[in-house]
Amino acid sequence: MGQIEDRLASLGLELPPQVVVPPGIELPFAFVNVCGNRAIVSGHGPQGLDGKVAGPFGVVGDDVTIEQAYASARLVALSMLGSLQRELGTLDRISQWVKALGMVRCGADFGQHPAVINGFSDLILEVFGPDTGRHSRSAVGMSSLPFGMPVEIEAEVLL
């Protein structure tokens, strides 16, 4: 195991396996696309240790609390780290988190997008530290997301 994998273990965090999609769904794209010294990470949702998309499901601010959505964003970070580890072999290859785009399923009057996506950012900073984990970020609202997920995030890292 690498240093980042050791850090995850010391924090009691476990990476999920490759996502298990519902029957009849095809995902004809790469979860991680390595381009030279960059890895572009497709949108990920919250995932459980069984590989399935994890709840709660619904609209943040209505069906899902901000605290639950924050926890979902942390699960998204772990899902993304699992995909990166499978593609790269070790998370130690990541030299810098560059950018994240966080999408929150919410109503038109919802305004707490950053508080939700902080779940992702906080975990990345906790695992990678303030230098490697430092990233730019956007947090925006969406009227719907795949599979009823409350949060979806995509990112870019340098290798």
C-alpha positions as CSV (number, residue, x, y, z in Angstrom):
1,M,0.0,0.0,0.0
2,G,1.1,3.6,-0.6
3,Q,1.2,6.5,1.8
4,I,-2.3,7.7,0.8
5,E,-3.8,4.2,1.2
6,D,-2.1,4.1,4.7
7,R,-3.6,7.4,5.5
8,L,-7.1,6.2,4.5
9,A,-6.7,3.1,6.7
10,S,-5.5,5.2,9.7
11,L,-8.6,7.4,9.3
12,G,-10.8,4.3,9.2
13,L,-11.9,4.9,5.7
14,E,-12.5,2.2,3.1
15,L,-12.7,2.6,-0.6
16,P,-15.7,1.0,-2.4
17,P,-15.4,-1.4,-5.4
18,Q,-16.3,-0.4,-8.9
19,V,-19.8,1.0,-9.0
20,V,-22.6,-1.6,-9.5
21,V,-25.1,0.1,-11.9
22,P,-28.8,-0.8,-11.9
23,P,-29.9,-3.4,-14.4
24,G,-30.3,-2.1,-17.9
25,I,-28.0,0.9,-17.5
26,E,-24.9,1.2,-19.6
27,L,-22.1,3.6,-18.8
28,P,-20.0,3.8,-22.0
29,F,-17.3,6.1,-20.7
30,A,-14.1,6.0,-18.6
31,F,-14.5,6.7,-14.9
32,V,-11.0,8.1,-15.0
33,N,-9.4,9.3,-18.2
34,V,-5.6,9.7,-18.0
35,C,-4.2,12.3,-20.4
36,G,-0.5,12.7,-20.0
37,N,0.1,14.0,-16.5
38,R,-3.6,14.7,-15.9
39,A,-6.4,12.5,-14.8
40,I,-10.0,13.7,-15.6
41,V,-12.5,12.0,-13.3
42,S,-16.0,11.6,-14.5
43,G,-19.0,12.5,-12.4
44,H,-19.3,10.2,-9.4
45,G,-22.1,9.8,-6.9
46,P,-22.3,8.5,-3.4
47,Q,-21.4,4.8,-3.2
48,G,-21.6,2.2,-0.5
49,L,-19.1,-0.5,0.3
50,D,-21.3,-3.0,-1.6
51,G,-20.6,-1.0,-4.8
52,K,-24.2,0.2,-5.2
53,V,-25.3,3.9,-5.3
54,A,-25.9,4.9,-1.7
55,G,-28.8,6.9,-0.3
56,P,-30.4,8.9,0.9
57,F,-32.0,9.8,-2.3
58,G,-34.0,12.9,-3.2
59,V,-33.8,16.7,-3.2
60,V,-31.5,18.4,-0.8
61,G,-33.4,20.8,1.4
62,D,-36.6,18.8,0.9
63,D,-36.0,15.0,1.2
64,V,-32.4,15.1,2.2
65,T,-30.9,17.4,4.9
66,I,-27.7,19.4,4.4
67,E,-26.0,17.1,6.9
68,Q,-27.0,14.0,5.0
69,A,-25.9,15.6,1.7
70,Y,-22.6,16.6,3.2
71,A,-22.1,12.9,4.2
72,S,-23.1,11.9,0.7
73,A,-20.4,14.2,-0.7
74,R,-17.8,12.4,1.5
75,L,-19.0,9.1,0.0
76,V,-18.5,10.6,-3.4
77,A,-14.9,11.4,-2.5
78,L,-14.3,7.8,-1.5
79,S,-16.0,6.5,-4.6
80,M,-13.7,8.8,-6.7
81,L,-10.6,7.7,-4.8
82,G,-11.6,4.1,-5.5
83,S,-11.8,4.8,-9.2
84,L,-8.5,6.6,-9.2
85,Q,-6.8,3.8,-7.3
86,R,-8.1,1.2,-9.8
87,E,-6.9,3.3,-12.7
88,L,-3.5,4.5,-11.3
89,G,-2.5,1.5,-9.2
90,T,-1.8,3.8,-6.2
91,L,-3.2,7.1,-5.0
92,D,0.4,8.2,-4.4
93,R,0.6,9.1,-8.1
94,I,-1.6,12.1,-7.5
95,S,0.7,15.2,-7.1
96,Q,-2.1,17.8,-7.0
97,W,-5.9,18.0,-6.9
98,V,-6.7,20.7,-9.4
99,K,-10.5,21.2,-9.6
100,A,-13.8,19.8,-8.6
101,L,-17.3,20.5,-9.9
102,G,-19.9,19.7,-7.3
103,M,-23.6,19.3,-8.3
104,V,-26.4,19.3,-5.8
105,R,-29.9,18.2,-6.6
106,C,-32.0,20.9,-5.0
107,G,-34.9,23.3,-5.5
108,A,-34.6,26.8,-7.0
109,D,-34.6,28.5,-3.6
110,F,-31.8,26.3,-2.2
111,G,-28.6,28.3,-1.5
112,Q,-26.4,26.0,0.6
113,H,-24.5,24.3,-2.2
114,P,-21.0,25.0,-0.8
115,A,-22.0,23.5,2.6
116,V,-22.9,20.3,0.9
117,I,-19.8,20.0,-1.4
118,N,-17.6,20.8,1.6
119,G,-18.1,17.1,2.5
120,F,-16.0,16.3,-0.6
121,S,-13.4,19.0,-0.1
122,D,-13.0,18.3,3.6
123,L,-12.3,14.6,3.0
124,I,-9.8,15.3,0.2
125,L,-7.9,17.8,2.3
126,E,-8.0,15.4,5.3
127,V,-6.5,12.6,3.2
128,F,-4.1,14.5,1.0
129,G,-3.2,17.5,3.2
130,P,-3.4,21.2,2.5
131,D,-0.8,21.2,-0.3
132,T,-1.7,18.2,-2.5
133,G,-5.4,18.4,-1.6
134,R,-5.8,22.1,-2.4
135,H,-8.2,22.5,-5.3
136,S,-10.4,25.0,-7.0
137,R,-14.1,24.2,-6.9
138,S,-17.6,25.1,-8.1
139,A,-20.8,24.1,-6.3
140,V,-24.0,24.4,-8.3
141,G,-27.6,23.3,-8.2
142,M,-29.3,20.9,-10.5
143,S,-33.0,20.0,-10.8
144,S,-32.2,16.3,-11.2
145,L,-29.2,13.9,-11.0
146,P,-28.9,10.3,-12.1
147,F,-30.5,7.5,-10.0
148,G,-32.0,10.1,-7.6
149,M,-28.7,10.9,-6.1
150,P,-28.5,14.2,-4.1
151,V,-24.8,14.9,-5.1
152,E,-22.6,14.3,-8.1
153,I,-19.0,15.5,-8.4
154,E,-16.3,15.4,-11.1
155,A,-12.7,16.4,-10.7
156,E,-9.2,16.8,-12.2
157,V,-5.9,15.8,-10.7
158,L,-2.3,16.1,-11.8
159,L,0.0,13.0,-11.7
